[in-house]
Amino acid sequence: MNTRTVEYRGYQIGITPVMDHDDLWDFTYHISKTGDPAAASIGHSVTRRQTLGSHATMEAACAAGVELAKTEIDHCIALLEK
């Protein structure tokens, strides 16, 4: 699968579409700080996999993954600003 990369608010989001059951698509996303040399280290990045809400197309799964990752980034930034 091809991983799609998006930059958002100083973070890099990598979305990988995954074929799931019944010919539906899910995704895995990886969030890391843009330019962080330790991005692959534990505690410096986040990787999650969608497990519910399969999508009819690969493009729809990627779009959903980007939006979910953006929401997680927004929440992390809000917590750091407190």
C-alpha positions as a Markdown table, in Angstrom:
| # | Residue | x | y | z |
|---|---|---|---|---|
| 1 | Met | 0.0 | 0.0 | 0.0 |
| 2 | Asn | 1.1 | 3.5 | -0.6 |
| 3 | Thr | 1.4 | 5.7 | 2.4 |
| 4 | Arg | 0.1 | 9.3 | 2.0 |
| 5 | Thr | 1.7 | 12.1 | 3.9 |
| 6 | Val | 0.1 | 15.3 | 5.1 |
| 7 | Glu | 1.6 | 18.2 | 7.1 |
| 8 | Tyr | -0.7 | 19.7 | 9.7 |
| 9 | Arg | 0.2 | 22.3 | 12.4 |
| 10 | Gly | 3.8 | 21.3 | 12.7 |
| 11 | Tyr | 3.1 | 17.5 | 12.6 |
| 12 | Gln | 3.4 | 15.0 | 9.8 |
| 13 | Ile | 0.6 | 12.5 | 9.3 |
| 14 | Gly | 1.2 | 9.3 | 7.4 |
| 15 | Ile | -2.0 | 7.4 | 6.3 |
| 16 | Thr | -1.8 | 3.9 | 5.0 |
| 17 | Pro | -5.0 | 2.4 | 3.6 |
| 18 | Val | -5.7 | -1.2 | 4.5 |
| 19 | Met | -8.1 | -3.6 | 2.8 |
| 20 | Asp | -10.3 | -5.0 | 5.6 |
| 21 | His | -13.2 | -7.5 | 5.6 |
| 22 | Asp | -15.9 | -7.6 | 3.0 |
| 23 | Asp | -13.8 | -5.6 | 0.5 |
| 24 | Leu | -14.0 | -2.5 | 2.6 |
| 25 | Trp | -11.1 | -0.2 | 3.5 |
| 26 | Asp | -9.7 | 0.9 | 6.9 |
| 27 | Phe | -6.5 | 2.8 | 7.6 |
| 28 | Thr | -3.5 | 3.1 | 9.8 |
| 29 | Tyr | -2.1 | 6.5 | 10.7 |
| 30 | His | 1.1 | 7.7 | 12.1 |
| 31 | Ile | 1.7 | 11.1 | 13.7 |
| 32 | Ser | 5.1 | 12.6 | 14.3 |
| 33 | Lys | 6.6 | 16.1 | 14.8 |
| 34 | Thr | 7.8 | 17.5 | 11.5 |
| 35 | Gly | 11.6 | 17.3 | 11.4 |
| 36 | Asp | 11.9 | 15.4 | 14.7 |
| 37 | Pro | 15.0 | 13.1 | 14.3 |
| 38 | Ala | 13.6 | 10.9 | 17.1 |
| 39 | Ala | 10.2 | 10.4 | 15.3 |
| 40 | Ala | 10.6 | 6.7 | 15.2 |
| 41 | Ser | 11.4 | 6.5 | 19.0 |
| 42 | Ile | 8.8 | 5.4 | 21.5 |
| 43 | Gly | 7.1 | 8.4 | 23.0 |
| 44 | His | 7.9 | 10.7 | 20.0 |
| 45 | Ser | 5.2 | 9.5 | 17.7 |
| 46 | Val | 1.7 | 7.9 | 17.6 |
| 47 | Thr | 0.5 | 5.1 | 15.4 |
| 48 | Arg | -3.2 | 4.0 | 15.4 |
| 49 | Arg | -5.4 | 1.7 | 13.3 |
| 50 | Gln | -9.0 | 2.3 | 12.5 |
| 51 | Thr | -11.0 | -0.8 | 13.6 |
| 52 | Leu | -14.6 | 0.2 | 13.0 |
| 53 | Gly | -16.5 | 2.1 | 10.3 |
| 54 | Ser | -15.0 | 0.6 | 7.2 |
| 55 | His | -15.1 | 2.6 | 4.0 |
| 56 | Ala | -16.2 | 1.7 | 0.5 |
| 57 | Thr | -13.1 | 3.2 | -1.2 |
| 58 | Met | -9.4 | 3.6 | -0.4 |
| 59 | Glu | -9.7 | 7.4 | -0.9 |
| 60 | Ala | -12.6 | 7.6 | 1.6 |
| 61 | Ala | -10.5 | 5.7 | 4.2 |
| 62 | Cys | -7.5 | 8.0 | 3.6 |
| 63 | Ala | -9.7 | 11.1 | 4.0 |
| 64 | Ala | -11.2 | 9.7 | 7.2 |
| 65 | Gly | -7.7 | 8.9 | 8.5 |
| 66 | Val | -6.4 | 12.4 | 7.9 |
| 67 | Glu | -9.4 | 14.0 | 9.6 |
| 68 | Leu | -9.1 | 11.7 | 12.7 |
| 69 | Ala | -5.4 | 12.4 | 12.9 |
| 70 | Lys | -6.0 | 16.1 | 12.6 |
| 71 | Thr | -8.5 | 15.9 | 15.5 |
| 72 | Glu | -5.9 | 14.1 | 17.6 |
| 73 | Ile | -3.3 | 16.7 | 16.9 |
| 74 | Asp | -5.7 | 19.5 | 17.8 |
| 75 | His | -6.4 | 17.8 | 21.1 |
| 76 | Cys | -2.7 | 17.3 | 21.9 |
| 77 | Ile | -1.9 | 21.0 | 21.0 |
| 78 | Ala | -4.8 | 22.2 | 23.2 |
| 79 | Leu | -3.5 | 20.1 | 26.2 |
| 80 | Leu | 0.0 | 21.4 | 25.7 |
| 81 | Glu | -1.2 | 25.0 | 25.8 |
| 82 | Lys | -2.9 | 24.6 | 29.2 |
